[in-house]
Amino acid sequence: MNLTISGHHLEVTPALRNYVTTKLDRITRHFDQVVDVKVLLTVEKQKEKEKRQRAECNIHVKGSDLFAESSHFDLYAAVDELVDKMDRQVVRHKDRIQDHYDASKREMLA
């Protein structure tokens, strides 16, 4: 799995990088066919203070690309919310692949 963490208008500290990688381990535990992960952490200066911190994630898995974004006043909370969204998408993608496989297997046996 290739992991790219970049920051826009902020410096990605080692603590922040470590936090993001430990949170993204949950996604790889649920689905091991993750090819590429790109995380963009942003501080938007023009927006209101409540949702200034933004986290975006693009995940390339076998057969699809998944995207999610989250905004919050705290960057760590934004990362938590982002990982929750991505985890739901990855699990749903995995279920779709498995359901499709099971349906074709049933047709062959019938």
C-alpha positions as CSV (number, residue, x, y, z in Angstrom):
1,M,0.0,0.0,0.0
2,N,1.4,3.4,-1.0
3,L,0.5,6.1,1.5
4,T,0.9,9.8,0.7
5,I,0.1,12.4,3.4
6,S,0.4,16.0,2.4
7,G,-0.6,19.3,3.9
8,H,-1.9,22.5,2.4
9,H,-1.3,25.7,4.5
10,L,0.1,23.6,7.3
11,E,3.1,21.5,8.1
12,V,2.5,17.7,8.5
13,T,4.3,17.0,11.8
14,P,5.5,13.5,12.7
15,A,2.8,13.2,15.4
16,L,0.1,14.1,12.9
17,R,1.6,11.7,10.3
18,N,1.7,8.9,12.9
19,Y,-1.9,9.6,13.9
20,V,-3.2,9.4,10.3
21,T,-1.3,6.2,9.6
22,T,-2.6,4.5,12.8
23,K,-6.1,5.5,11.9
24,L,-5.8,4.2,8.3
25,D,-4.7,0.8,9.6
26,R,-8.3,0.1,10.4
27,I,-9.1,0.3,6.7
28,T,-6.4,-2.2,5.7
29,R,-7.7,-4.5,8.4
30,H,-11.1,-4.6,6.8
31,F,-9.9,-4.8,3.2
32,D,-6.4,-5.9,2.2
33,Q,-6.6,-5.0,-1.5
34,V,-5.9,-1.3,-1.0
35,V,-3.4,-0.2,-3.6
36,D,-2.9,3.6,-3.0
37,V,-4.0,6.1,-0.3
38,K,-3.6,9.8,-0.7
39,V,-4.5,12.1,2.3
40,L,-4.6,15.9,2.0
41,L,-4.8,17.9,5.2
42,T,-5.8,21.6,4.8
43,V,-6.4,24.7,6.9
44,E,-8.7,27.0,5.1
45,K,-8.2,30.6,6.0
46,Q,-11.2,32.0,4.3
47,K,-13.9,29.9,6.0
48,E,-15.6,30.3,9.4
49,K,-13.7,29.1,12.4
50,E,-16.0,26.1,13.1
51,K,-15.0,24.0,10.1
52,R,-11.6,25.4,9.1
53,Q,-9.6,22.2,9.3
54,R,-10.3,19.8,6.4
55,A,-9.1,16.3,5.6
56,E,-9.6,14.6,2.3
57,C,-8.7,11.1,1.3
58,N,-8.5,9.3,-2.1
59,I,-8.2,5.5,-1.9
60,H,-7.5,3.3,-4.9
61,V,-8.7,-0.2,-4.3
62,K,-8.8,-3.1,-6.7
63,G,-11.6,-2.2,-9.1
64,S,-12.6,1.2,-7.8
65,D,-11.6,4.6,-6.5
66,L,-13.1,5.9,-3.2
67,F,-13.1,9.5,-2.0
68,A,-14.2,11.2,1.2
69,E,-13.7,14.6,2.9
70,S,-14.4,15.9,6.3
71,S,-14.3,19.4,7.9
72,H,-14.1,20.2,11.6
73,F,-12.7,22.8,14.0
74,D,-10.1,20.3,15.2
75,L,-7.9,18.5,12.6
76,Y,-7.7,15.3,14.6
77,A,-11.5,15.2,14.8
78,A,-11.6,15.8,11.1
79,V,-9.3,12.8,10.5
80,D,-11.4,10.6,12.8
81,E,-14.6,11.5,10.9
82,L,-12.8,11.0,7.6
83,V,-11.6,7.5,8.5
84,D,-15.1,6.6,9.7
85,K,-16.5,7.6,6.3
86,M,-13.7,5.8,4.4
87,D,-14.1,2.7,6.5
88,R,-17.8,2.5,5.6
89,Q,-17.1,2.9,1.9
90,V,-14.4,0.2,1.9
91,V,-16.6,-2.2,3.8
92,R,-19.5,-1.5,1.4
93,H,-17.1,-2.0,-1.6
94,K,-15.9,-5.3,-0.1
95,D,-19.4,-6.5,0.4
96,R,-20.3,-5.7,-3.2
97,I,-17.4,-7.7,-4.5
98,Q,-18.2,-10.7,-2.3
99,D,-21.9,-10.6,-3.2
100,H,-21.1,-10.5,-6.8
101,Y,-18.7,-13.4,-6.5
102,D,-21.2,-15.5,-4.5
103,A,-23.9,-14.9,-7.1
104,S,-21.7,-16.1,-10.0
105,K,-20.7,-19.1,-7.9
106,R,-24.3,-20.0,-7.3
107,E,-25.1,-19.8,-11.0
108,M,-22.3,-22.2,-11.8
109,L,-23.5,-24.7,-9.3
110,A,-27.1,-24.6,-10.4
